[in-house]
């Protein structure tokens, strides 16, 4: 039986809040970080993850990446750790 993660549609559309923990995958390893610098509105916004960046500084992430390379819980992230297309890119 395949594991299925079900979300309340309201939770799916909620804007992330500063201080919220999110999960992401780097080279097959699930990591967590704290959301900072949220800018925009509920329809479209960007945010950063404290301590995560690239050569040019903090990595600005689009809200469109939620459930694609940014996950709201560790269980969801673990499900995709073997899929490189789901990894959060951090190259220079």
C-alpha positions in Angstrom: 0.0 0.0 0.0 1.4 3.4 -1.0 1.7 6.1 1.6 -0.5 9.1 0.8 -0.2 12.4 2.5 -3.5 14.3 2.6 -3.7 18.0 3.4 -6.6 20.2 4.2 -7.1 22.5 1.1 -7.0 25.5 3.5 -3.6 24.5 4.8 -2.3 24.0 1.2 -3.0 27.6 0.4 -1.9 29.2 3.7 0.9 31.7 3.5 4.0 30.7 5.4 4.8 32.7 8.5 8.2 33.9 9.6 9.6 31.5 12.2 7.7 28.5 10.7 9.8 25.4 10.2 9.9 23.9 6.7 11.7 20.9 5.3 13.8 20.5 2.1 16.1 18.0 0.5 19.7 18.7 -0.4 21.6 15.8 -2.2 19.2 13.2 -0.8 19.3 14.5 2.8 16.2 15.9 4.4 17.0 19.2 6.2 14.9 21.7 8.1 15.1 25.4 8.4 13.3 28.5 9.7 11.3 30.7 7.3 12.4 34.4 7.3 11.9 37.5 5.2 8.4 36.6 3.8 7.5 39.2 1.1 4.3 39.4 -1.0 0.8 38.2 -0.5 -1.1 34.9 -0.2 -1.4 34.5 -3.9 2.4 35.0 -4.6 5.2 35.5 -2.3 8.9 34.8 -1.7 10.7 33.8 1.5 14.1 32.7 2.6 15.3 29.9 4.9 17.6 31.1 7.7 21.1 29.8 7.1 20.4 28.5 3.6 21.9 30.3 0.6 24.2 30.2 -2.3 27.3 32.1 -3.5 25.3 35.3 -3.9 23.7 35.3 -0.5 20.3 34.2 0.8 18.3 32.0 -1.5 15.0 33.6 -2.3 12.3 30.9 -2.7 9.0 31.3 -4.5 5.8 30.2 -2.8 5.3 28.1 -5.9 8.0 25.7 -4.6 5.8 24.6 -1.6 5.1 20.8 -2.0 7.7 20.7 -4.9 11.0 21.4 -3.2 9.8 22.9 0.1 7.7 20.7 2.4 5.6 21.5 5.4 6.5 18.4 7.4 9.3 16.0 7.6 7.2 13.0 6.5 6.3 14.7 3.2 10.0 15.5 2.6 11.1 12.0 3.4 8.8 10.7 0.7 10.7 12.5 -2.0 14.4 12.2 -0.8 15.2 9.7 -3.6 13.9 12.1 -6.4 16.6 14.6 -7.4 14.1 16.7 -9.2 12.5 17.5 -5.8 15.8 18.7 -4.3 16.2 22.4 -3.4 19.0 23.7 -5.6 21.8 25.5 -4.0 24.4 25.9 -6.7 26.5 29.0 -7.5 
